[in-house]
Amino acid sequence: MKTYDYNELAVAGVRELKPYTPGKPTSELEREYGVSKSIKLASNENPLGASPRAIAAIRDELDDLWLYPDANGYFLKKTLAEYHDLDPACITLGNGSNDVLVFLAQVFLSPGLEAVFSQYCFAVYPIATQMVGATPSVAPALPRDHVMPLGHDLRALYERVGPDTRLVFVANPNNPTGTWLDGARLKDFVGSLPPHVICVVDEAYTEYAESDALGDASTWLHEFPNLVVTRTFSKAYGLAGLRVGYALSNPGVADLLNRVRPAFNVNSLALTAANAAIGDHEFIERSRQLNSRGIVQLCQGLEALGAKCIPSAANFILAEFDRSGAELNEQLLRAGVIVRPVGNYGLDNYLRITIGTAAQNDRMLGALKDILAS
Ligand SMILES: *Cc1c(COP(=O)(O)O)cnc(C)c1O
């Protein structure tokens, strides 16, 4: 029987693809390392759990699990439309916002076309670009000694835009750096792009921002037909396990995105939970406050241990050490603490650490202190 090298059969973009590296689940760590009571500060999950309103809402939904979800997400779109003061026709629902990032690539990219994004940007942008055979065009990040070290450089991004560019991906704030862009400057950038270039502003962490400086790109949609804003329920709303996010755009773009969207991509529990969570201002406020205190606690603790923290407007800190992040990560795993090594982003001496509860932050700092002292 003839056996194929299936890699040869794969389409070119997929052949070169490196899969997304997720944070390790605590159950896997405990299985592999024989530790118990481990903590995970690796995937930017909300340490307060899920919005209580979302949990209450899905309990009422359990008897209907045998039914397909509403393929058009009528109620969630209606609530989101009111929340953003937009028409429901501007919304595309995703199985997480990861899903809508892939739809954008499927709709607007193909071999010969380019997507522009920054060095140290969210790993999904290059993956979505490559999987459809398009060309990634990477703008250098701001230098390490800049006030926004390793952050997006709007001028460098602008310089990469050419006739074959169809998408520019910008995260505000960015993951894995935590850095952010001034809203007014980002708005000017969107306005400066030629009309054939769609700017995707990924606001996955926007609920955590403590100041208005980042702006709210969803309020610029009336001005820019080439703007797409993505949001998620995975981070501040604490619904990462349910997988629900969305894109806001002009109705023409939303129509295209919805053509490639699998009909039932958002499940019924996710639709119900997200619909309930969007009004849970109290939970978001509590999450933001815990996060703000945690950022101070972690940064002070990390700097006392000799690490350097990159400024963050998100729910994690990127910290630089005088040694390999991969090795520190391995030692932390043995101490039952999961953080995120970021060597895959080209950040070898860094760790990305999610802000946990005060007790979790303390536990992480204690483990790190023991490791650095030994
Ligand atoms: C976590 C994250 C997302 C969203 O992930 P989903 O769970 O798929 O909604 C999107 N963009 C960035 C920058 C993220 O860090």
The ligand as a MOL file (V3000), in Angstrom:
LIG
                    3D

  0  0  0     0  0            999 V3000
M  V30 BEGIN CTAB
M  V30 COUNTS 15 15 0 0 0
M  V30 BEGIN ATOM
M  V30 1 C -7.7690 35.9760 24.4610 0
M  V30 2 C -7.7060 36.8490 23.2560 0
M  V30 3 C -8.7000 36.8380 22.2910 0
M  V30 4 C -9.9690 36.0880 22.4310 0
M  V30 5 O -10.0030 34.8210 22.5150 0
M  V30 6 P -11.4130 34.0760 22.4500 0
M  V30 7 O -11.4490 33.2820 23.6880 0
M  V30 8 O -11.3380 33.2920 21.1940 0
M  V30 9 O -12.4990 35.1190 22.3790 0
M  V30 10 C -8.6160 37.6860 21.2120 0
M  V30 11 N -7.5900 38.5190 21.0820 0
M  V30 12 C -6.6310 38.5920 21.9950 0
M  V30 13 C -5.5500 39.5910 21.8340 0
M  V30 14 C -6.6420 37.7420 23.0990 0
M  V30 15 O -5.6510 37.7730 23.9850 0
M  V30 END ATOM
M  V30 BEGIN BOND
M  V30 1 1 1 2
M  V30 2 1 2 3
M  V30 3 2 2 14
M  V30 4 1 3 4
M  V30 5 2 3 10
M  V30 6 1 4 5
M  V30 7 1 5 6
M  V30 8 2 6 7
M  V30 9 1 6 8
M  V30 10 1 6 9
M  V30 11 1 10 11
M  V30 12 2 11 12
M  V30 13 1 12 13
M  V30 14 1 12 14
M  V30 15 1 14 15
M  V30 END BOND
M  V30 END CTAB
M  END
